Amino acid sequence: MTVIEMHDLKKDFTVRVRAGRFRRRKRTVAAVDGIDLTVDRGEMVGYIGPNGAGKSTTLKMLTGILTPSAGTVRVCGLTPVPQRTRLARRIGVVFGQRSQLWWDLPLHESFTLLRHIYRVPAADHAARLARCRSLLDLDDFLDTPVRQLSLGQRMRGEITAALLHGPDVLFLDEPTIGLDVVSKQAVRGFLAELGQGGDVTLMLTTHDLADIERLCRRLVVIDHGHVVHDGTIEALHARYGSRRRLVADLDAPLPASFTLAGASLVASEADGHRVSFTLESTTAAEAVAALMASASVRDLSLVEPDIEDVVARLYASPGDTS
């Protein structure tokens, strides 16, 4: 079942730019420029791009905050802006820098107010809150006013608040921004378990690519308002030439004539006692077996490709939108 549909979606903004010492002129900027995208129920989609690419603008159109300049958008079968009130009951939204909690109230009172706003049956609310309390470790600060919470505690509260009414879709905009390592792990673990259930569709925008690797099987990359990649992280690596590396510490340097079929030597360090091979058309198991048959190996490690480098290369190829 498709829960998010965007067809030729566009959003233009009019800005004023300097046109002389005392004059300004209007200029139209295309923040989102013709996006076609569908998301099925239960998918966990990473939606990424550089600053100004149109990520947050897209989310604001999906949630009914902004009206599209052209094209069509539907979420849960609803058109976001004219049916925003009905849509609000079907979606949950977490914006990293904006709060939906009441600043001066204890956290648990914010949850109670949200139950009444969304008219959630008490039993359903209690069951969902119990699950969040357990998985996000909320109990220690449920009675603390929101203004006294740490950033990590508040973000766990924000995610809970977005889920208490049982949404079909959860939109997350930079949910781990500024969090410490422990808080990030807690949030990622909770979202991963949430996604495994398959009941909630998750759309995540972030600059922290570790969030994407941990949570999302599908990756959509947007640049200058256009989708430049829609597929798996593995497909992104393959498309931009990213490969795993085999790093070996040796008792003695390899012979000058040594070659590793399906791999290429990219570095030789410590007078040849440490070598690195890029795996191109061979598997890690085959490469390890071939190396150990020809050399005395002290230690081996397999280095996975760095998604940040891959995405950086993608941004540097604006003409490639295939």
C-alpha positions as CSV (number, residue, x, y, z in Angstrom):
1,M,0.0,0.0,0.0
2,T,1.4,3.4,-1.0
3,V,1.2,6.0,1.7
4,I,3.3,8.8,0.2
5,E,2.9,10.0,-3.4
6,M,4.7,12.9,-5.0
7,H,4.3,13.7,-8.7
8,D,6.2,16.5,-10.4
9,L,6.2,18.3,-7.0
10,K,7.6,21.8,-7.0
11,K,8.1,24.6,-4.6
12,D,9.3,28.1,-5.6
13,F,10.2,31.0,-3.3
14,T,10.5,34.6,-4.3
15,V,13.5,36.4,-2.8
16,R,14.8,39.9,-3.1
17,V,18.4,40.3,-4.2
18,R,20.6,43.4,-4.5
19,A,20.4,45.1,-7.9
20,G,22.4,48.2,-7.1
21,R,23.2,50.4,-4.2
22,F,19.7,51.2,-3.2
23,R,17.6,48.8,-5.4
24,R,16.4,45.2,-4.9
25,R,14.9,43.0,-7.5
26,K,12.8,39.8,-7.2
27,R,14.2,36.5,-8.1
28,T,12.4,33.1,-8.1
29,V,14.3,30.2,-6.4
30,A,13.2,26.6,-7.0
31,A,13.6,24.8,-3.7
32,V,12.0,21.6,-4.9
33,D,12.0,21.1,-8.7
34,G,9.9,18.3,-10.0
35,I,10.1,15.4,-7.5
36,D,8.5,12.1,-8.4
37,L,8.5,9.7,-5.5
38,T,6.4,7.0,-3.8
39,V,6.8,5.4,-0.5
40,D,5.0,2.2,0.6
41,R,3.6,1.3,4.0
42,G,6.3,0.1,6.4
43,E,9.3,1.5,4.5
44,M,12.1,3.3,6.3
45,V,13.5,5.9,3.8
46,G,16.5,8.1,4.3
47,Y,16.0,11.4,2.6
48,I,19.3,13.3,2.4
49,G,21.1,16.1,0.6
50,P,23.3,19.1,1.2
51,N,22.1,22.3,2.8
52,G,19.6,24.0,0.6
53,A,18.8,20.9,-1.4
54,G,15.1,21.0,-0.6
55,K,14.8,18.3,2.1
56,S,13.0,20.3,4.8
57,T,10.9,22.0,2.2
58,T,9.7,18.6,1.0
59,L,8.8,17.5,4.5
60,K,6.9,20.7,5.1
61,M,4.8,20.1,1.9
62,L,4.2,16.5,3.0
63,T,2.9,17.6,6.4
64,G,0.8,20.5,5.1
65,I,2.9,23.3,6.4
66,L,3.7,24.6,2.9
67,T,1.6,24.6,-0.2
68,P,3.2,23.3,-3.4
69,S,3.8,25.6,-6.3
70,A,3.0,22.8,-8.7
71,G,2.5,19.1,-8.9
72,T,0.6,16.8,-6.6
73,V,1.2,15.3,-3.2
74,R,-0.8,12.8,-1.1
75,V,0.0,11.3,2.2
76,C,-2.2,8.5,3.6
77,G,-4.6,9.2,0.8
78,L,-5.0,12.8,1.9
79,T,-4.0,16.1,0.3
80,P,-1.9,17.7,3.0
81,V,-2.9,21.4,3.0
82,P,-6.7,21.3,2.5
83,Q,-7.0,18.2,4.7
84,R,-4.3,19.1,7.2
85,T,-6.5,18.5,10.3
86,R,-7.4,15.0,9.2
87,L,-3.8,14.3,8.1
88,A,-2.5,15.4,11.6
89,R,-4.2,12.4,13.1
90,R,-2.4,10.1,10.7
91,I,1.2,11.4,10.9
92,G,3.8,12.1,13.5
93,V,6.4,14.8,13.1
94,V,9.7,15.5,14.8
95,F,11.7,18.5,13.9
96,G,15.1,18.6,15.7
97,Q,15.0,22.3,16.5
98,R,11.3,22.7,17.2
99,S,9.4,21.3,20.1
100,Q,5.8,20.1,20.4
101,L,6.1,19.8,24.2
102,W,5.0,22.4,26.8
103,W,8.1,24.1,28.0
104,D,7.0,24.7,31.7
105,L,5.1,21.4,32.3
106,P,6.5,18.1,33.4
107,L,7.0,15.8,30.5
108,H,4.3,13.4,31.5
109,E,1.7,16.3,31.5
110,S,2.6,17.1,27.9
111,F,1.9,13.5,27.0
112,T,-1.5,13.7,28.8
113,L,-2.4,16.9,27.0
114,L,-1.5,15.3,23.6
115,R,-3.8,12.4,24.5
116,H,-6.7,14.8,24.8
117,I,-5.8,16.9,21.7
118,Y,-5.7,13.7,19.5
119,R,-8.6,12.1,21.4
120,V,-6.7,8.9,22.0
121,P,-8.4,6.2,24.1
122,A,-6.8,6.0,27.5
123,A,-5.9,2.3,27.1
124,D,-4.2,2.9,23.7
125,H,-2.3,5.9,25.1
126,A,-1.2,3.9,28.1
127,A,0.1,1.0,26.0
128,R,2.1,3.2,23.6
129,L,3.5,5.3,26.5
130,A,4.6,2.1,28.3
131,R,6.4,0.9,25.3
132,C,8.2,4.2,24.8
133,R,9.0,4.4,28.5
134,S,10.7,1.0,28.3
135,L,12.6,1.4,25.1
136,L,13.6,5.1,25.5
137,D,14.3,5.0,29.3
138,L,11.9,7.9,30.1
139,D,11.0,7.1,33.7
140,D,13.9,9.0,35.3
141,F,12.7,12.4,33.9
142,L,8.9,12.0,33.3
143,D,8.3,14.4,36.2
144,T,10.9,17.0,35.1
145,P,9.7,20.2,33.4
146,V,10.6,20.1,29.7
147,R,12.8,23.3,30.0
148,Q,15.0,21.4,32.4
149,L,15.6,18.4,30.2
150,S,18.9,17.8,28.4
151,L,18.8,17.8,24.6
152,G,18.9,14.0,24.5
153,Q,16.1,13.6,27.0
154,R,13.9,16.2,25.2
155,M,14.4,14.4,21.9
156,R,13.3,11.1,23.4
157,G,10.3,13.0,24.7
158,E,9.6,14.5,21.2
159,I,9.7,11.1,19.5
160,T,7.4,9.7,22.2
161,A,5.0,12.6,21.7
162,A,4.9,12.0,17.9
163,L,3.9,8.4,18.4
164,L,1.3,8.4,21.2
165,H,-1.6,8.9,18.8
166,G,-0.6,5.9,16.7
167,P,0.4,7.6,13.4
168,D,0.8,5.7,10.1
169,V,3.8,7.8,9.0
170,L,6.6,9.3,11.1
171,F,8.5,12.3,9.6
172,L,11.9,12.9,11.3
173,D,13.9,16.0,10.5
174,E,17.4,15.8,12.1
175,P,16.2,13.7,15.1
176,T,19.8,13.2,16.5
177,I,21.3,16.6,15.9
178,G,23.4,17.7,18.8
179,L,22.9,14.5,20.8
180,D,25.7,12.7,22.7
181,V,26.7,9.1,21.7
182,V,24.5,7.5,24.4
183,S,21.4,9.4,23.4
184,K,22.0,8.7,19.7
185,Q,22.2,5.0,20.4
186,A,19.0,5.1,22.4
187,V,17.1,6.9,19.6
188,R,18.5,4.8,16.8
189,G,17.8,1.6,18.6
190,F,14.2,2.6,19.3
191,L,13.6,3.7,15.7
192,A,15.1,0.5,14.4
193,E,12.8,-1.6,16.5
194,L,9.8,0.6,15.5
195,G,10.7,0.0,11.8
196,Q,11.0,-3.7,12.2
197,G,7.3,-3.9,13.2
198,G,6.3,-2.7,9.7
199,D,3.3,-0.7,11.0
200,V,4.9,2.8,10.8
201,T,6.4,4.3,7.6
202,L,9.4,6.3,8.5
203,M,10.9,9.2,6.5
204,L,14.2,10.5,7.9
205,T,16.2,13.6,6.9
206,T,19.6,14.0,8.5
207,H,23.2,15.0,8.0
208,D,24.3,12.2,10.2
209,L,24.8,9.4,7.7
210,A,25.3,6.8,10.5
211,D,21.5,7.3,11.2
212,I,20.8,6.3,7.6
213,E,23.1,3.2,7.6
214,R,21.6,2.1,10.9
215,L,18.0,2.6,10.1
216,C,17.2,2.8,6.4
217,R,17.3,0.2,3.6
218,R,16.2,2.8,1.0
219,L,18.1,6.0,0.4
220,V,16.8,9.0,-1.6
221,V,19.4,11.7,-2.3
222,I,18.1,15.1,-3.4
223,D,20.3,17.9,-4.8
224,H,19.2,21.3,-6.1
225,G,15.6,20.2,-5.8
226,H,16.0,17.0,-7.9
227,V,16.2,13.4,-6.9
228,V,19.7,12.2,-7.9
229,H,19.6,8.7,-6.3
230,D,16.8,6.4,-5.2
231,G,17.8,2.9,-4.2
232,T,19.8,1.0,-1.6
233,I,23.0,2.1,0.1
234,E,24.7,-0.8,-1.7
235,A,23.5,0.5,-5.1
236,L,24.9,3.9,-4.2
237,H,28.3,2.4,-3.4
238,A,28.3,0.4,-6.7
239,R,27.2,3.4,-8.8
240,Y,30.0,5.7,-7.6
241,G,32.8,3.1,-7.5
242,S,33.0,2.6,-3.8
243,R,34.6,-0.7,-2.8
244,R,35.6,-2.5,0.4
245,R,39.3,-2.6,1.4
246,L,41.2,-5.5,2.7
247,V,44.0,-4.4,5.1
248,A,46.7,-6.9,6.0
249,D,49.7,-6.8,8.4
250,L,52.4,-9.1,7.1
251,D,55.5,-10.8,8.7
252,A,57.4,-10.0,5.5
253,P,56.8,-7.7,2.5
254,L,55.0,-9.3,-0.6
255,P,57.1,-10.1,-3.6
256,A,57.2,-7.3,-6.2
257,S,55.5,-9.7,-8.7
258,F,52.5,-10.5,-6.4
259,T,49.0,-9.8,-7.7
260,L,45.6,-10.4,-6.1
261,A,43.1,-11.4,-8.7
262,G,40.0,-9.1,-8.7
263,A,41.7,-6.6,-6.4
264,S,44.2,-3.8,-6.7
265,L,46.9,-2.6,-4.3
266,V,46.1,0.9,-3.1
267,A,48.7,1.3,-0.2
268,S,51.9,-0.2,1.1
269,E,53.1,1.0,4.5
270,A,55.7,0.2,7.1
271,D,58.2,-0.9,4.5
272,G,55.7,-3.2,2.9
273,H,54.6,-4.9,6.2
274,R,51.1,-3.4,5.9
275,V,49.2,-3.5,2.6
276,S,45.7,-2.4,1.5
277,F,43.8,-3.8,-1.4
278,T,40.6,-2.5,-2.9
279,L,38.2,-5.4,-3.7
280,E,36.8,-4.9,-7.2
281,S,35.5,-8.2,-8.7
282,T,36.4,-10.7,-5.9
283,T,34.8,-11.5,-2.6
284,A,36.4,-10.9,0.7
285,A,36.7,-14.6,1.4
286,E,38.4,-15.3,-1.9
287,A,40.9,-12.4,-1.4
288,V,41.7,-13.5,2.1
289,A,42.3,-17.1,1.0
290,A,44.6,-16.0,-1.9
291,L,46.6,-13.6,0.3
292,M,47.1,-16.2,3.1
293,A,48.2,-18.8,0.6
294,S,51.0,-16.5,-0.6
295,A,52.1,-14.6,2.5
296,S,52.6,-14.9,6.2
297,V,49.7,-12.8,7.6
298,R,49.7,-11.5,11.2
299,D,46.4,-9.6,11.1
300,L,43.6,-8.9,8.7
301,S,40.7,-6.3,8.7
302,L,38.0,-5.6,6.2
303,V,37.2,-1.9,5.9
304,E,33.7,-1.0,4.7
305,P,33.3,1.9,2.3
306,D,32.6,5.3,3.9
307,I,29.1,6.5,2.8
308,E,30.1,10.1,3.5
309,D,32.8,9.9,0.8
310,V,30.3,8.3,-1.6
311,V,27.7,11.0,-1.1
312,A,30.3,13.7,-1.4
313,R,31.2,12.3,-4.8
314,L,27.5,12.2,-5.7
315,Y,27.1,15.9,-4.9
316,A,30.1,16.6,-7.1
317,S,28.3,15.1,-10.1
318,P,25.3,17.3,-10.5
319,G,24.7,16.3,-14.1
320,D,24.3,12.6,-13.2
321,T,20.6,12.1,-12.3
322,S,20.2,8.7,-13.8
